[in-house]
Amino acid sequence: MHLEKIEMTGFKSFADKTVIEFDQGVTAVVGPNGSGKSNLSEAVRWVLGEQSAKNLRGKKMDDIVFAGSESRKPVNIAEVTLLFNNEDQTLPIDFSQVSITRRMNRNGESNCFINKKPCRLKDITDLLMDSGIGKDSFSMISQGKVEQIFQNKPEERRSIFEDAAGIAKYKSRKISAERKLERTEEHLNRVEDILHEITSQLTPLEVQRNTALQYQNKKKELSDIEIALIAVEIETVSEQWQLSKKELIQYQERTKKLETDQSEAQNYLSILKHKEAKINDDIDLLQEEHVQVIQKLEQLEGQKNILEQKADFSTKSKKQQKEIIQDKVKLIEEQELNATTLSSKSKEFTLKK
Ligand code: ATP
């Protein structure tokens, strides 16, 4: 992996956009004191994830933003981009060129980008972790650090050699693995505690489980019996319903017949009433006739008596006697006819009644 280019805008003494390209081989930056050489390495350190203002020779982080000079006004944003050639895939990302950008404004607001896509600062440190170019790696030795290395105690110096040998990342992984192991052991202890607690509850729980199972079985049995009973009830009720339905049909038929009979009887009754009225009229008529006939009979009887008296005591001529006899015969015939009519009317009346 090779650092191809640095672009800086508004970072410390680099107020204007400054681009420095690094060719293959060694690149030296030369300049008088205070010309900004250390600012350049700090720009690299900052992009690689430096979060200490002190390590960037400032009091607070936004001191990295160009604060102005005699000839220039201050700017509000500092931005630095490092462009790496990643053809050898040192950085675990599927690009042959990788740009890493960090930006900050005076309010302390900070943004990071990998290949111009916004990301977290942690994404940048994670990307660089195994590459050997982290902010504290051996690949970055700032001014005065060489002297410090020589003055360090052997064990302090060891970390620099470990970093140079590329085992720092394994050490960091080991530390992180040990931490994970500790946490796992803590979890294991907790699990054992819980297991112990649960084991002591197992017997009463087993009893409860058996009781619950028995309850479930009995409940199922009860439910089955209830269902069977309901089925039988349904069957009985259904049969009764069918029977009642048949009976209802029979009753309906009978009612219909009775209604017809009633209607016929009513018709017959009205006919009879009509006949009765007519008979009553006939009776009235006959009675009137009867009275008339009786009156006539009495009248004829009277006339007969007179005629008999006349025949006995007067000296009437034979002709007169013959006429009297003829009148008498006629009267008798008329009397007989009236008697016959009266008798037949009486019979007819009795029949009609
Ligand atoms: P030396 O050889 O003494 O280490 P150097 O070349 O490394 O010097 P630096 O220390 O990197 O130079 O640069 C310091 C210069 O940067 C100073 O002139 C300082 O005024 C300027 N400078 C630092 N911070 C800012 C800032 N925030 N705004 C403007 N200029 C700044």
Residues whose N, C-alpha, C, O or C-beta is under 5 A from the ligand:
A	BS01	ATP	K12 S13 P32 N33 G34 S35 G36 K37 S38 N39 D63 I64 V65 F66 A67 G68
